[in-house]
Each structure stands twice: as C-alpha cells, then as structure tokens.
Amino acid sequence: MQPIDGYFLYTLGSIADLRSMIDGVPVSDYALPFLRIVAVLDGFKSNEQNKRNLPDAVMRAEGLWNLIGSLM
C-alpha cells in the first residue's frame, strides 16, 4: 500500500472536480464534490470484504474520511 501523497490528492481532486478550488474560498462552496468523496470513502470502508482483505487501506480511508469531515 502506497502512502497518500500530493499526486494521489491531485488525482482524487481531478476525479472529484476539486482542481477548481481557490485559496480563500470557503470549503462549504465545494460541499457537493466533498460529499461525493465522503460517500465513496464511506462505501469503501464499510465493505466487509475490504475490512477483511484490505485493513490498511480501510484504515487510511477512515483517516481521509475524518480529514475531509474536519474540513467540512
């Protein structure tokens, strides 16, 4: 499992259309893309097969989910 790095976040942002984010604009203006990401992470981390077979990835998804939650 690779650590989360800037490229990963850039790619995630590309998929979620977050590259248009501008410094100083409230995160709440980007609520819809963030909610999509949270929904995907929630589905991933709650899947029993993922919990069993990919515990490190589930743990990291939980961390990213918490980070995004703290931004919101």
C-alpha positions in Angstrom: 0.0 0.0 0.0 1.4 3.4 -1.0 1.1 6.4 1.3 -1.2 9.2 0.3 0.9 11.9 -1.4 0.4 15.0 -3.4 -0.1 13.2 -6.7 -2.8 11.0 -5.2 -4.6 14.0 -3.8 -4.3 15.8 -7.2 -5.7 12.7 -8.9 -8.5 12.5 -6.4 -9.2 16.1 -6.9 -9.3 15.7 -10.6 -11.8 12.9 -10.3 -14.0 14.9 -7.9 -13.6 18.1 -9.8 -11.8 19.9 -6.9 -9.0 21.4 -9.0 -11.1 24.4 -9.4 -10.8 25.2 -5.7 -9.4 28.6 -4.9 -7.5 29.6 -1.8 -9.6 31.7 0.5 -13.0 30.4 -0.8 -15.0 28.6 2.0 -14.9 24.8 1.8 -18.7 24.9 2.1 -18.7 26.2 -1.5 -17.4 22.8 -2.6 -19.7 20.8 -0.4 -21.1 18.6 -3.3 -17.7 17.3 -4.5 -16.6 16.7 -0.9 -19.9 14.8 -0.2 -19.2 12.6 -3.2 -15.8 11.8 -1.9 -17.1 11.1 1.6 -19.8 8.8 0.1 -17.2 6.8 -1.9 -14.9 6.5 1.2 -17.8 5.5 3.4 -18.8 2.7 1.0 -15.2 1.5 0.8 -14.5 1.5 4.5 -17.8 -0.2 5.4 -17.5 -3.0 3.0 -16.9 -6.3 4.9 -14.6 -7.7 2.3 -12.4 -4.6 2.2 -12.2 -4.7 6.0 -11.1 -8.3 5.9 -8.7 -8.2 2.9 -7.5 -4.5 2.9 -7.4 -3.4 6.5 -4.6 -0.9 5.9 -6.5 0.7 3.1 -9.7 0.8 5.2 -7.7 2.5 8.0 -6.3 5.1 5.6 -9.8 5.6 4.0 -11.1 6.3 7.5 -8.3 8.8 8.1 -9.0 10.6 4.9 -12.7 10.5 5.7 -12.0 12.1 9.1 -9.8 14.7 7.5 -12.4 15.7 5.0 -15.0 15.7 7.7 -12.9 18.1 9.8 -12.7 20.5 6.8 -16.4 20.5 6.3 
